[in-house]
């Protein structure tokens, strides 16, 4: 059996080595590394894949979120709602821009922001909501967009973990990142669509907003050395764009491989007391950026140690909800304010999940988990 990795980027590379190597060499031969035509080609190809009007490549997923918020032209103190069970980027960029993060609890089944809690925390100062499509499945965007329209609130989708996932709106499939006013994604190496370093993109169907986002990402500049607004320097380099062009052609195949691996896990765990398998919402496909189980008896940490003893990696996303992080103590939240997020932080465990997993590996992982639970 091959060594089990949380993410097997090396094997994935070897399977498309000729394509990747040729793409990288073409960029090197061109000696055009910044603002190369290959970046525009990638943006156009991703836009076609997503059926989106505008894709603006940038330096990373966190930059994508920051640029998106800057494009909304909010004022200091304006409130932005985001879930507390997620990576730090959302709260981080809200705070850095001088806006006020407002925390929301999550749905205990999907782990995504619970739209049923939103209206109770919306105020006259609420200007945006950042739902995060966690672990590969869309949040309930129909309910979220209905609320946004009711209160005239902008929606920025964080689709960094859900590239290729589809949300079914009136039975019509819409790609994650294209449902709200703005979508953001990351091309970090472990993501479903990934480069060999940092990278990100902003997505929008609004052409005026798209032009503003592109200007902000380019120092606030449309015409060289003429600055229309305060911007940032956030670029995707040509080598990363070339790699992403190759991987985009394989994205649907990669997501199918993840779904097949998830099905095998599900079949192994479905009737095992003590294990809760990932919930699959009817309104969204799941592309399994992570395969995350829950342990009913709070033995998650012991299971993680047991798997490590059997050379099986695993990860805890996220051990401390954002409202309990030291960096955000100034928000004034306390333990118990968001019970579902706090419960998940103690019970979730993500198992190896990537495009190159085989049945032998999954069987070994699953049998080891079941062995521990049945002890």
Secondary structure, 3 states (H helix, E strand, C coil): CCCCCCCCHHHHHHHCHHHHHHHHHHHHHHCCCCCCHHHHHHHHHHHHHHCCCEEEEECCHHHHHHHHHHHCCCCCCCEEEEECCCCCHHHHHHHHCCCEEEEECECCCCCCECHHHCCCCCCCCEEEEECECHHHECCCHHHHHHHHHHHCCEEEEECCCCCCCEEEECCEEEECCCCCCEEEEECCCCCCCCCCCCCEEEEECCHHHHHHHHHHHECCEEECCEECCCCCECCCCHHHHHHHHHHHHHHHHHHHHHHHHHHHHHHHHCCCCCEECCCCCCCECECCCCEEEEECCCCHHHHHHHHHHCCCCEECCCCCCHHHCHHHHHHCCCCCCCHHHHHHHHHEEEECCCCCCCHHHHHHHHHHHHHHHCC
